[in-house]
Amino acid sequence: MSENEEDEARATDRIVEVESGETVGFVYEWQDGTKQPLWFDGEKPNFVLIDL
């Protein structure tokens, strides 16, 4: 990979807290297929994923 190339990820799901119904993060999928959550204010114990 050249110095100018950057890894890219795209958001695939919203992370929604069950009790409040609020979006508390997103799941991103990297170019290699790896998925990674991005929490806004720390991981929540009770959540669902909603496709974007």
C-alpha positions in Angstrom: 0.0 0.0 0.0 1.4 3.4 -0.9 1.9 6.1 1.5 -1.0 8.1 0.0 -3.5 5.3 0.3 -5.7 5.1 3.5 -7.8 2.4 4.9 -11.4 3.1 4.6 -14.5 1.9 6.4 -18.2 2.4 5.8 -21.0 2.4 8.3 -23.2 -0.6 8.0 -25.5 -0.6 11.1 -26.8 1.8 13.7 -26.3 0.6 17.3 -29.6 1.4 19.2 -30.1 1.2 22.9 -33.2 -1.0 23.6 -34.5 1.0 26.6 -34.2 4.5 25.2 -34.4 3.8 21.5 -31.4 6.2 21.0 -28.6 5.6 18.5 -25.6 5.1 20.7 -23.1 4.2 18.0 -22.4 2.7 14.5 -20.8 -0.5 13.2 -18.2 0.1 10.5 -16.9 -2.4 8.0 -13.4 -2.1 6.8 -12.2 -3.0 3.3 -10.9 -6.3 4.6 -14.4 -7.3 5.9 -13.6 -6.7 9.6 -16.5 -5.1 11.5 -15.9 -2.7 14.4 -18.3 -0.8 16.6 -17.9 2.9 17.3 -19.7 3.8 20.5 -20.6 7.5 21.2 -20.3 7.3 25.0 -19.1 3.9 25.9 -20.5 0.4 25.2 -24.1 -0.2 26.3 -25.2 -3.6 27.6 -28.6 -3.9 26.0 -28.7 -2.9 22.3 -29.9 -3.9 18.8 -28.3 -3.4 15.4 -30.3 -1.6 12.7 -29.2 -1.9 9.0 -28.4 1.3 7.3 
